[in-house]
Amino acid sequence: MSETKLKNDSDSGSNPTMILPGSTIGMVGGGQLGRMFAIAATQMGYQVVVFCETEQEPAAQIAHRCVFGRLNNMDAVEAFANQCNVITLEFENIPEATIAKCQQYAPTYPSSDVLATAQDRLREKNTIQDAGLPVAPFAKVVDAETLATASEAVGLPLILKTARSGYDGKGQHRINTLADAENVDWSLCDEWVAEQLIAFDREVSVVVARTVDGRTSTFPIFENDHVNHILDVTMIPATLSDSVQQKAREIAIATAQALDVVGLLCVEMFVRSDAEGNEEVIINEVAPRPHNSGHLTIEACHTSQFEQHVRAVCGLPLGNTDMICGGAAMANLLGDVWGDETHTPPWDRALDVDAVKLHLYGKVHPKPGRKMGHLTCVGESRDTVVEKVREARRRLTSSSSV
């Protein structure tokens, strides 16, 4: 199954603002997303300079050059930005002032305005809702009293989230009754978002690329399984009808346009059936960057999400995102696989599963819940490759021989 391009998807066109291979791309952030981006950019002939705190960070281990410093160290930010022809980033929680400083030296994507929206769930949801896009009913909350008022509008049960920060389930509470408010540490954040708890059939995500001149392209829709609010397994193709897939891509592109994102945007969505049995799509979260669910594109698509990120921020023609296989799956490797820092997982057991690929991020300290790497498998059948990555991961923690 291959991706169907939308009419406003575009693959080429001369762009006088293109930043060609041989130029220097700056990456703010030294984690695994920055690492995989740097690998893709290097393969395309770019120099990569990373701005992060320490030389032990995953991207710092493979970048051409690094500038070390805290995100609010403007002298370090200036030393970094002064080396770059274009700048991008790997996570949202970067001070707006840092990106504004970068913009003084080189085109920076996403912009400080996009970050300001992405960092604030209320602002983000209002922007998406104002664009006429589907989001779950929500309300602003600041304390237990306003939570009670919000529950009347949103309904119970609901999900209470901090308006700022929080990921992989952090800063979130399920509120079944108003008595659950006693478990909320209101000092964590000045503002919170109460969201209607959506009873969904499946969770999916769409990664869309957008250039500065408005060209867009989407990847195949990823179907996602989560465990403890952390992505566990991603698989393609998604088990959605063609019409629902088309709708999901249209929503993702419209969201990127509404937020004015340049680069990549991941739109996480719930799919549920209405009273008549028709499937509908509702936006859950967005992230203006490459996304964990898109890692399998490295093996599964003609163009990976990381190469597409390079193409988008450099103004190049966007790559072909069609699948090159019948099915693909990715399983996250968390620090739990290690158990403790003295244990080395039996990688040979996992790699003995046919067609499984191993990606380790170079993180020094494995911790429970920390993303340390992933396994990928591609093949003719989605069900087969899903079972293969699950089996490979089971072998890493099983004491039995293989």
Buried (B, 14 or more C-beta within 10 A) or exposed (E): BEBEBBEEBBEEEEBEEBBEBEBBBBBBBBBBBBBBBBBBBBEBEBBBBBBBBEEEBBBBBBBBEBBBBEBEBBEBBBBBBBBBBBBBBBBBBBBEEBBBBBBEBBBBBBBBBBBBBBBBBBBBBBBBBEBEBBBBBBBBBBEEEBBEEBBEEBEBEBBBBBBBBBBBEEBBBEBEEEEBBEEBEEEEBEBBBBBBBBEBEBBBBBBBBBBBEEBBBBBBBBBBBEEEEBBBBBBBBBBBEEEBBBBBBBBBBBBBBBBBBBBBBBBBBBBBEEEEEEBBBBBBBBBBBBBBBBBBBBBBBBBBBBBBBBBBBBBBBBBBBBBEBBBBBBBBBBBBBBEEEEEEBBBEBBBEBEBBBEBEBBBEEBBEEBBBBBBBBBBEEBEBBBBBBBBBBBBBEEEEEE
